[in-house]
């Protein structure tokens, strides 16, 4: 099994400047080792925490994490008229 945790990152981007972003790390419950590290997903810590909590409560398999992140980000996109 995997446990997902939020990570906070200070990022410097040539086009955007400095900002704080939140990513997700996946850890093995058996060994405690980091299995995956996906940076710069969320700009809001509450959104990142809610996402990690959902992944943990639904026991998301690591293989599905990239698609779930993509779906989450697409849902957050404003709709254009």
DOPA-123788 format. One record per atom (N, C-alpha, C, O, CB): residue number from 1; residue in three letters; chain; atom name; x, y, z. Coordinates in Angstrom, 2 decimals. Each point is the difference from the previous one (the first is absolute). Glycine has a CB too. Example, Ala and Ser with C-alpha at 12.3 -4.5 7.8 and 13.67 -1.06 7.14 Angstrom:
% DOPA-123788
(atom 1 Ala A N (13.19 -5.69 7.80)) (atom 1 Ala A CA (-0.89 1.19 0.00)) (atom 1 Ala A C (0.90 1.20 0.00)) (atom 1 Ala A O (1.04 -0.02 0.66)) (atom 1 Ala A CB (-2.93 -1.15 0.59)) (atom 2 Ser A N (1.54 2.22 -1.97)) (atom 2 Ser A CA (0.82 1.19 0.06)) (atom 2 Ser A C (-0.77 1.09 0.73)) (atom 2 Ser A O (0.51 1.11 0.17)) (atom 2 Ser A CB (0.67 -1.74 -2.32)) 
//
This chain:
% DOPA-123788
(atom 1 Unk A N (0.84 -1.19 0.00)) (atom 1 Unk A CA (-0.84 1.19 0.00)) (atom 1 Unk A C (0.88 1.24 0.00)) (atom 1 Unk A O (1.19 -0.04 0.30)) (atom 1 Unk A CB (-3.02 -1.20 0.92)) (atom 2 Unk A N (1.20 2.34 -1.56)) (atom 2 Unk A CA (0.68 1.28 -0.15)) (atom 2 Unk A C (-0.69 1.05 0.85)) (atom 2 Unk A O (-1.22 0.00 0.13)) (atom 2 Unk A CB (1.96 -0.62 -2.46)) (atom 3 Unk A N (0.06 1.51 2.91)) (atom 3 Unk A CA (-0.53 1.17 0.69)) (atom 3 Unk A C (0.45 1.24 -0.75)) (atom 3 Unk A O (1.16 0.13 -0.37)) (atom 3 Unk A CB (-1.13 -1.34 2.61)) (atom 4 Unk A N (-0.97 2.12 -2.45)) (atom 4 Unk A CA (0.28 1.24 -0.71)) (atom 4 Unk A C (0.09 1.15 0.99)) (atom 4 Unk A O (-0.80 0.11 0.92)) (atom 4 Unk A CB (-0.37 -0.98 -2.98)) (atom 5 Unk A N (2.19 1.73 1.84)) (atom 5 Unk A CA (0.21 1.16 0.86)) (atom 5 Unk A C (0.26 1.23 -0.86)) (atom 5 Unk A O (0.52 -0.09 -1.11)) (atom 5 Unk A CB (0.41 -1.37 2.94)) (atom 6 Unk A N (-1.31 2.60 -1.29)) (atom 6 Unk A CA (0.21 1.27 -0.68)) (atom 6 Unk A C (1.43 0.47 0.24)) (atom 6 Unk A O (0.54 -0.16 1.09)) (atom 6 Unk A CB (-2.98 0.76 -0.84)) (atom 7 Unk A N (3.04 -0.04 -1.28)) (atom 7 Unk A CA (1.31 0.62 0.14)) (atom 7 Unk A C (-0.12 1.47 -0.40)) (atom 7 Unk A O (-0.72 0.34 -0.95)) (atom 7 Unk A CB (1.91 -2.54 0.49)) (atom 8 Unk A N (-0.50 3.07 1.17)) (atom 8 Unk A CA (0.01 1.43 -0.28)) (atom 8 Unk A C (1.33 0.33 -0.66)) (atom 8 Unk A O (1.06 -0.43 0.45)) (atom 8 Unk A CB (-2.60 0.95 1.51)) (atom 9 Unk A N (1.47 0.25 -3.03)) (atom 9 Unk A CA (1.20 0.32 -0.76)) (atom 9 Unk A C (0.05 1.50 -0.31)) (atom 9 Unk A O (-1.02 0.61 -0.33)) (atom 9 Unk A CB (1.02 -2.92 -0.67)) (atom 10 Unk A N (1.16 2.87 1.11)) (atom 10 Unk A CA (0.25 1.38 -0.43)) (atom 10 Unk A C (0.61 -0.09 -1.39)) (atom 10 Unk A O (1.07 -0.58 -0.17)) (atom 10 Unk A CB (-0.74 1.46 2.57)) (atom 11 Unk A N (-1.00 -0.31 -3.37)) (atom 11 Unk A CA (0.42 -0.16 -1.40)) (atom 11 Unk A C (0.37 1.36 -0.58)) (atom 11 Unk A O (-0.65 1.01 0.27)) (atom 11 Unk A CB (-0.84 -3.03 -0.53)) (atom 12 Unk A N (2.54 2.01 -0.53)) (atom 12 Unk A CA (0.41 1.20 -0.74)) (atom 12 Unk A C (-0.08 -0.34 -1.48)) (atom 12 Unk A O (0.66 -0.92 -0.48)) (atom 12 Unk A CB (0.87 1.73 2.36)) (atom 13 Unk A N (-2.36 -0.07 -2.58)) (atom 13 Unk A CA (-0.23 -0.23 -1.42)) (atom 13 Unk A C (0.34 1.29 -0.74)) (atom 13 Unk A O (-0.43 1.08 0.41)) (atom 13 Unk A CB (-1.38 -2.81 0.04)) (atom 14 Unk A N (2.57 1.63 -1.52)) (atom 14 Unk A CA (0.41 1.20 -0.74)) (atom 14 Unk A C (-1.20 0.83 -0.47)) (atom 14 Unk A O (0.06 1.23 0.04)) (atom 14 Unk A CB (1.98 -2.46 -0.77)) (atom 15 Unk A N (-3.09 0.58 0.31)) (atom 15 Unk A CA (-1.17 0.72 -0.52)) (atom 15 Unk A C (-0.95 0.46 1.11)) (atom 15 Unk A O (-0.62 1.05 -0.12)) (atom 15 Unk A CB (0.82 -2.40 -1.96)) (atom 16 Unk A N (-0.30 0.57 3.16)) (atom 16 Unk A CA (-0.99 0.29 1.04)) (atom 16 Unk A C (0.58 0.61 1.27)) (atom 16 Unk A O (-0.74 0.54 0.82)) (atom 16 Unk A CB (-0.56 -2.41 -1.73)) (atom 17 Unk A N (2.60 1.79 1.08)) (atom 17 Unk A CA (0.62 0.50 1.21)) (atom 17 Unk A C (-0.04 -1.05 1.11)) (atom 17 Unk A O (-0.05 -1.20 -0.26)) (atom 17 Unk A CB (-0.59 3.53 -0.38)) (atom 18 Unk A N (0.66 -1.84 1.90)) (atom 18 Unk A CA (-0.01 -0.90 1.16)) (atom 18 Unk A C (-1.44 -0.27 0.42)) (atom 18 Unk A O (-0.84 0.90 0.01)) (atom 18 Unk A CB (3.09 -0.02 0.74)) (atom 19 Unk A N (-2.52 -2.13 -0.39)) (atom 19 Unk A CA (-1.32 -0.33 0.53)) (atom 19 Unk A C (0.09 -1.28 0.82)) (atom 19 Unk A O (0.96 -0.76 -0.10)) (atom 19 Unk A CB (-2.08 1.89 -1.86)) (atom 20 Unk A N (0.09 -1.35 2.77)) (atom 20 Unk A CA (-0.10 -1.21 0.80)) (atom 20 Unk A C (-0.98 -0.94 -0.68)) (atom 20 Unk A O (-1.10 0.40 -0.39)) (atom 20 Unk A CB (1.63 0.85 2.53)) (atom 21 Unk A N (-0.13 -2.49 -2.29)) (atom 21 Unk A CA (-0.86 -1.01 -0.61)) (atom 21 Unk A C (-0.01 -1.23 0.89)) (atom 21 Unk A O (0.87 -0.19 0.85)) (atom 21 Unk A CB (-0.39 1.06 -3.18)) (atom 22 Unk A N (-1.49 -1.70 2.11)) (atom 22 Unk A CA (-0.15 -1.22 0.79)) (atom 22 Unk A C (-0.07 -1.19 -0.95)) (atom 22 Unk A O (-0.66 0.04 -1.03)) (atom 22 Unk A CB (-0.55 1.21 2.88)) (atom 23 Unk A N (1.91 -2.29 -1.48)) (atom 23 Unk A CA (0.02 -1.23 -0.77)) (atom 23 Unk A C (-0.42 -1.17 0.87)) (atom 23 Unk A O (-0.44 0.18 1.14)) (atom 23 Unk A CB (2.25 0.75 -2.62)) (atom 24 Unk A N (-1.66 -2.11 0.92)) (atom 24 Unk A CA (-0.39 -1.23 0.69)) (atom 24 Unk A C (1.17 -0.97 -0.02)) (atom 24 Unk A O (0.63 -0.21 -1.03)) (atom 24 Unk A CB (-3.06 0.55 0.39)) (atom 25 Unk A N (2.70 -0.94 1.78)) (atom 25 Unk A CA (0.97 -1.09 0.09)) (atom 25 Unk A C (-0.76 -1.26 0.39)) (atom 25 Unk A O (-0.93 0.03 0.80)) (atom 25 Unk A CB (2.83 1.55 -0.16)) (atom 26 Unk A N (-1.47 -2.68 -1.22)) (atom 26 Unk A CA (-0.57 -1.30 0.33)) (atom 26 Unk A C (1.07 -0.80 0.73)) (atom 26 Unk A O (1.15 -0.07 -0.44)) (atom 26 Unk A CB (-2.71 0.11 -1.57)) (atom 27 Unk A N (1.17 -0.64 3.13)) (atom 27 Unk A CA (0.92 -0.79 0.82)) (atom 27 Unk A C (-0.52 -1.41 0.17)) (atom 27 Unk A O (-1.20 -0.22 0.14)) (atom 27 Unk A CB (1.93 2.29 1.06)) (atom 28 Unk A N (0.18 -3.02 -1.20)) (atom 28 Unk A CA (-0.36 -1.39 0.26)) (atom 28 Unk A C (-0.35 -0.17 1.47)) (atom 28 Unk A O (0.76 0.43 0.87)) (atom 28 Unk A CB (0.75 -1.21 -2.75)) (atom 29 Unk A N (-2.64 0.16 2.15)) (atom 29 Unk A CA (-0.36 -0.28 1.39)) (atom 29 Unk A C (0.89 -1.08 0.60)) (atom 29 Unk A O (0.18 -0.04 1.22)) (atom 29 Unk A CB (-2.54 0.69 -1.74)) (atom 30 Unk A N (2.91 -1.51 -0.31)) (atom 30 Unk A CA (0.84 -1.08 0.49)) (atom 30 Unk A C (1.40 0.48 0.38)) (atom 30 Unk A O (0.53 -0.37 1.06)) (atom 30 Unk A CB (-1.82 -1.20 -2.49)) (atom 31 Unk A N (1.90 2.39 0.58)) (atom 31 Unk A CA (1.39 0.41 0.21)) (atom 31 Unk A C (0.16 1.46 0.43)) (atom 31 Unk A O (1.04 0.38 0.53)) (atom 31 Unk A CB (-0.42 -2.07 -2.21)) (atom 32 Unk A N (-1.64 2.49 1.44)) (atom 32 Unk A CA (0.09 1.42 0.28)) (atom 32 Unk A C (0.76 0.79 -1.06)) (atom 32 Unk A O (0.16 1.21 0.12)) (atom 32 Unk A CB (-0.26 -1.80 2.27)) (atom 33 Unk A N (0.57 -0.09 -3.42)) (atom 33 Unk A CA (0.77 0.66 -1.06)) (atom 33 Unk A C (-0.90 0.77 -0.94)) (atom 33 Unk A O (-1.15 -0.37 -0.25)) (atom 33 Unk A CB (2.86 -1.43 0.41)) (atom 34 Unk A N (-1.16 2.90 -0.67)) (atom 34 Unk A CA (-0.72 0.80 -0.98)) (atom 34 Unk A C (-0.06 -0.76 -1.31)) (atom 34 Unk A O (1.02 -0.47 -0.51)) (atom 34 Unk A CB (-0.29 2.61 1.61)) (atom 35 Unk A N (-1.94 -2.28 -1.65)) (atom 35 Unk A CA (-0.22 -0.71 -1.25)) (atom 35 Unk A C (-0.18 0.96 -1.18)) (atom 35 Unk A O (0.36 -0.32 -1.13)) (atom 35 Unk A CB (-1.39 -1.55 2.42)) (atom 36 Unk A N (0.48 3.03 -1.00)) (atom 36 Unk A CA (-0.25 0.98 -1.06)) (atom 36 Unk A C (-0.03 1.39 0.61)) (atom 36 Unk A O (-0.35 0.18 1.17)) (atom 36 Unk A CB (-0.95 -1.88 -2.53)) (atom 37 Unk A N (1.67 2.67 0.55)) (atom 37 Unk A CA (0.04 1.40 0.42)) (atom 37 Unk A C (-0.48 0.82 -1.19)) (atom 37 Unk A O (0.69 0.08 -1.02)) (atom 37 Unk A CB (1.24 -0.46 2.70)) (atom 38 Unk A N (-3.09 0.99 -1.56)) (atom 38 Unk A CA (-0.55 0.80 -1.09)) (atom 38 Unk A C (-0.12 1.43 0.50)) (atom 38 Unk A O (-0.78 0.29 0.91)) (atom 38 Unk A CB (-0.48 -2.27 -1.91)) (atom 39 Unk A N (2.02 2.86 0.39)) (atom 39 Unk A CA (0.10 1.39 0.44)) (atom 39 Unk A C (-1.02 0.90 -0.66)) (atom 39 Unk A O (-0.57 -0.31 -1.05)) (atom 39 Unk A CB (2.97 -0.07 1.42)) (atom 40 Unk A N (-2.62 1.52 0.28)) (atom 40 Unk A CA (-0.68 1.15 -0.62)) (atom 40 Unk A C (-1.36 -0.34 -0.59)) (atom 40 Unk A O (-0.28 0.27 -1.17)) (atom 40 Unk A CB (2.52 0.66 0.67)) (atom 41 Unk A N (-3.09 -1.54 1.33)) (atom 41 Unk A CA (-1.34 -0.36 -0.46)) (atom 41 Unk A C (-1.02 1.06 0.41)) (atom 41 Unk A O (-0.84 0.41 -0.80)) (atom 41 Unk A CB (1.45 -2.85 0.95)) (atom 42 Unk A N (-0.51 2.87 1.10)) (atom 42 Unk A CA (-0.98 0.93 0.56)) (atom 42 Unk A C (0.68 1.28 0.48)) (atom 42 Unk A O (1.17 0.00 0.36)) (atom 42 Unk A CB (-2.60 -1.94 0.33)) (atom 43 Unk A N (0.67 3.04 -0.71)) (atom 43 Unk A CA (0.48 1.25 0.58)) (atom 43 Unk A C (-0.61 0.24 1.37)) (atom 43 Unk A O (0.42 0.90 0.73)) (atom 43 Unk A CB (-0.13 0.03 -3.03)) (atom 44 Unk A N (-1.27 -1.73 2.66)) (atom 44 Unk A CA (-0.71 0.14 1.27)) (atom 44 Unk A C (0.23 -1.24 0.85)) (atom 44 Unk A O (-0.26 -1.12 -0.44)) (atom 44 Unk A CB (-1.48 2.60 -0.65)) (atom 45 Unk A N (2.22 -1.27 2.32)) (atom 45 Unk A CA (0.30 -1.13 0.87)) (atom 45 Unk A C (-1.25 -0.81 0.35)) (atom 45 Unk A O (0.07 -1.22 0.09)) (atom 45 Unk A CB (1.85 2.51 0.83)) (atom 46 Unk A N (-3.04 -0.62 -0.72)) (atom 46 Unk A CA (-1.24 -0.72 0.33)) (atom 46 Unk A C (-0.42 -0.94 -1.12)) (atom 46 Unk A O (-0.46 -1.11 0.25)) (atom 46 Unk A CB (-0.25 3.05 1.17)) (atom 47 Unk A N (0.86 -1.49 -2.66)) (atom 47 Unk A CA (-0.32 -0.86 -1.15)) (atom 47 Unk A C (0.91 -1.22 -0.04)) (atom 47 Unk A O (-0.45 -1.11 -0.27)) (atom 47 Unk A CB (-0.34 3.13 -1.01)) (atom 48 Unk A N (2.07 -1.80 1.54)) (atom 48 Unk A CA (0.96 -1.10 -0.01)) (atom 48 Unk A C (-0.31 -1.00 1.11)) (atom 48 Unk A O (0.06 -1.21 -0.21)) (atom 48 Unk A CB (1.68 2.75 -0.74)) (atom 49 Unk A N (-2.06 -1.03 2.12)) (atom 49 Unk A CA (-0.32 -0.87 1.14)) (atom 49 Unk A C (-1.26 -0.80 -0.27)) (atom 49 Unk A O (-0.06 -1.20 0.30)) (atom 49 Unk A CB (1.16 2.83 1.25)) (atom 50 Unk A N (-2.11 -0.99 -2.11)) (atom 50 Unk A CA (-1.24 -0.71 -0.33)) (atom 50 Unk A C (0.26 -1.09 -1.02)) (atom 50 Unk A O (-0.56 -1.09 0.09)) (atom 50 Unk A CB (-0.77 3.16 0.40)) (atom 51 Unk A N (2.18 -1.78 -1.47)) (atom 51 Unk A CA (0.34 -0.99 -1.02)) (atom 51 Unk A C (0.72 -1.19 0.62)) (atom 51 Unk A O (-0.36 -1.15 -0.28)) (atom 51 Unk A CB (0.50 2.97 -1.44)) (atom 52 Unk A N (0.87 -1.57 2.53)) (atom 52 Unk A CA (0.74 -1.09 0.65)) (atom 52 Unk A C (-0.92 -0.82 0.90)) (atom 52 Unk A O (0.09 -1.23 0.02)) (atom 52 Unk A CB (2.01 2.62 -0.09)) (atom 53 Unk A N (-2.97 -0.72 0.80)) (atom 53 Unk A CA (-0.95 -0.71 0.87)) (atom 53 Unk A C (-0.91 -0.93 -0.81)) (atom 53 Unk A O (-0.26 -1.13 0.41)) (atom 53 Unk A CB (0.32 3.06 1.21)) (atom 54 Unk A N (-0.54 -1.44 -2.76)) (atom 54 Unk A CA (-0.86 -0.84 -0.85)) (atom 54 Unk A C (0.77 -1.20 -0.54)) (atom 54 Unk A O (-0.51 -1.12 -0.02)) (atom 54 Unk A CB (-0.83 3.14 -0.60)) (atom 55 Unk A N (2.57 -1.78 0.18)) (atom 55 Unk A CA (0.82 -1.10 -0.51)) (atom 55 Unk A C (0.20 -1.06 1.08)) (atom 55 Unk A O (-0.06 -1.19 -0.28)) (atom 55 Unk A CB (1.23 2.77 -1.31)) (atom 56 Unk A N (-0.92 -1.13 2.81)) (atom 56 Unk A CA (0.19 -0.94 1.11)) (atom 56 Unk A C (-1.29 -0.72 0.36)) (atom 56 Unk A O (0.01 -1.21 0.25)) (atom 56 Unk A CB (1.83 2.66 0.61)) (atom 57 Unk A N (-2.95 -0.74 -0.84)) (atom 57 Unk A CA (-1.26 -0.64 0.41)) (atom 57 Unk A C (-0.49 -1.00 -1.05)) (atom 57 Unk A O (-0.68 -0.97 0.34)) (atom 57 Unk A CB (0.10 3.04 0.95)) (atom 58 Unk A N (0.91 -1.82 -2.58)) (atom 58 Unk A CA (-0.40 -0.93 -1.06)) (atom 58 Unk A C (1.08 -1.01 -0.33)) (atom 58 Unk A O (-0.15 -0.79 -0.93)) (atom 58 Unk A CB (-1.30 2.57 0.02)) (atom 59 Unk A N (2.56 -1.77 1.66)) (atom 59 Unk A CA (1.11 -0.94 -0.24)) (atom 59 Unk A C (0.42 -0.02 -1.47)) (atom 59 Unk A O (0.10 -1.06 -0.62)) (atom 59 Unk A CB (-0.92 -0.33 2.54)) (atom 60 Unk A N (1.05 2.58 -2.45)) (atom 60 Unk A CA (0.38 0.13 -1.41)) (atom 60 Unk A C (1.32 -0.72 -0.26)) (atom 60 Unk A O (0.98 0.20 0.73)) (atom 60 Unk A CB (-2.18 2.02 -0.87)) (atom 61 Unk A N (1.22 -3.04 -0.88)) (atom 61 Unk A CA (1.23 -0.68 -0.40)) (atom 61 Unk A C (0.89 1.00 -0.72)) (atom 61 Unk A O (-0.48 0.84 -0.76)) (atom 61 Unk A CB (-0.72 -3.08 0.58)) (atom 62 Unk A N (2.48 2.13 0.43)) (atom 62 Unk A CA (0.97 0.95 -0.54)) (atom 62 Unk A C (-0.07 0.10 -1.52)) (atom 62 Unk A O (0.20 1.08 -0.55)) (atom 62 Unk A CB (1.25 -1.57 2.49)) (atom 63 Unk A N (-1.72 -0.60 -2.61)) (atom 63 Unk A CA (-0.06 -0.01 -1.46)) (atom 63 Unk A C (-1.09 0.94 -0.53)) (atom 63 Unk A O (0.10 0.50 -1.12)) (atom 63 Unk A CB (0.74 -2.87 1.14)) (atom 64 Unk A N (-1.88 2.63 0.78)) (atom 64 Unk A CA (-1.10 0.85 -0.42)) (atom 64 Unk A C (0.17 1.47 0.37)) (atom 64 Unk A O (-0.77 0.84 -0.45)) (atom 64 Unk A CB (-0.68 -2.82 0.67)) (atom 65 Unk A N (2.45 2.29 0.58)) (atom 65 Unk A CA (0.16 1.37 0.51)) (atom 65 Unk A C (0.12 1.05 -1.09)) (atom 65 Unk A O (-0.68 1.02 0.09)) (atom 65 Unk A CB (1.78 -2.00 1.88)) (atom 66 Unk A N (-0.28 0.81 -3.01)) (atom 66 Unk A CA (0.10 1.06 -1.01)) (atom 66 Unk A C (-1.34 0.33 -0.68)) (atom 66 Unk A O (-0.28 1.17 -0.26)) (atom 66 Unk A CB (2.63 -1.92 -0.12)) (atom 67 Unk A N (-3.15 -0.24 0.10)) (atom 67 Unk A CA (-1.29 0.24 -0.65)) (atom 67 Unk A C (-0.96 0.70 0.96)) (atom 67 Unk A O (-0.76 0.87 -0.41)) (atom 67 Unk A CB (1.09 -2.90 -1.04)) (atom 68 Unk A N (-0.28 1.66 2.71)) (atom 68 Unk A CA (-0.87 0.63 1.00)) (atom 68 Unk A C (0.40 1.47 0.19)) (atom 68 Unk A O (-0.87 0.86 0.14)) (atom 68 Unk A CB (0.55 -3.08 1.02)) (atom 69 Unk A N (1.61 2.50 -1.17)) (atom 69 Unk A CA (0.46 1.39 0.10)) (atom 69 Unk A C (-0.48 0.78 -1.22)) (atom 69 Unk A O (-0.50 1.12 0.13)) (atom 69 Unk A CB (2.53 -1.84 1.20)) (atom 70 Unk A N (-1.88 0.14 -2.50)) (atom 70 Unk A CA (-0.44 0.68 -1.22)) (atom 70 Unk A C (-1.49 0.30 0.05)) (atom 70 Unk A O (-0.42 1.10 -0.35)) (atom 70 Unk A CB (2.23 -2.25 -0.94)) (atom 71 Unk A N (-2.62 0.18 1.71)) (atom 71 Unk A CA (-1.44 0.20 0.11)) (atom 71 Unk A C (-0.32 1.12 0.99)) (atom 71 Unk A O (-0.87 0.83 -0.25)) (atom 71 Unk A CB (0.49 -3.25 -0.32)) (atom 72 Unk A N (1.08 2.43 1.68)) (atom 72 Unk A CA (-0.22 1.02 1.02)) (atom 72 Unk A C (0.32 1.39 -0.55)) (atom 72 Unk A O (-0.76 0.94 0.22)) (atom 72 Unk A CB (1.31 -2.61 1.57)) (atom 73 Unk A N (0.55 1.80 -2.50)) (atom 73 Unk A CA (0.38 1.29 -0.56)) (atom 73 Unk A C (-0.96 0.45 -1.08)) (atom 73 Unk A O (-0.31 1.19 -0.10)) (atom 73 Unk A CB (2.68 -1.70 0.62)) (atom 74 Unk A N (-2.86 -0.42 -1.32)) (atom 74 Unk A CA (-0.98 0.35 -1.03)) (atom 74 Unk A C (-1.30 0.50 0.61)) (atom 74 Unk A O (-0.64 0.90 -0.54)) (atom 74 Unk A CB (1.67 -2.60 -0.98)) (atom 75 Unk A N (-1.42 1.12 2.65)) (atom 75 Unk A CA (-1.22 0.43 0.69)) (atom 75 Unk A C (0.15 1.42 0.55)) (atom 75 Unk A O (-1.00 0.71 0.14)) (atom 75 Unk A CB (0.51 -3.10 0.45)) (atom 76 Unk A N (1.70 2.80 -0.27)) (atom 76 Unk A CA (0.25 1.32 0.58)) (atom 76 Unk A C (0.11 1.09 -1.07)) (atom 76 Unk A O (-0.05 1.19 0.33)) (atom 76 Unk A CB (1.22 -2.30 1.56)) (atom 77 Unk A N (-1.03 0.72 -3.16)) (atom 77 Unk A CA (0.14 0.98 -1.07)) (atom 77 Unk A C (-1.29 0.79 -0.16)) (atom 77 Unk A O (-1.09 -0.58 -0.03)) (atom 77 Unk A CB (2.76 -0.90 -1.13)) (atom 78 Unk A N (-1.56 2.81 1.05)) (atom 78 Unk A CA (-1.21 0.78 -0.26)) (atom 78 Unk A C (-0.53 -0.31 -1.40)) (atom 78 Unk A O (0.77 -0.23 -0.94)) (atom 78 Unk A CB (0.04 2.06 2.49)) (atom 79 Unk A N (-2.09 -1.83 -1.68)) (atom 79 Unk A CA (-0.60 -0.25 -1.32)) (atom 79 Unk A C (-0.05 1.31 -0.76)) (atom 79 Unk A O (-0.35 1.04 0.55)) (atom 79 Unk A CB (-1.03 -2.99 0.34)) (atom 80 Unk A N (1.73 1.89 -2.16)) (atom 80 Unk A CA (-0.05 1.20 -0.82)) (atom 80 Unk A C (-1.35 0.09 -0.71)) (atom 80 Unk A O (-0.65 -1.01 -0.27)) (atom 80 Unk A CB (3.17 0.93 -0.05)) (atom 81 Unk A N (-2.90 1.26 0.03)) (atom 81 Unk A CA (-1.30 0.24 -0.65)) (atom 81 Unk A C (0.21 0.25 -1.46)) (atom 81 Unk A O (-0.96 0.22 -0.73)) (atom 81 Unk A CB (0.00 0.71 2.84)) 
//
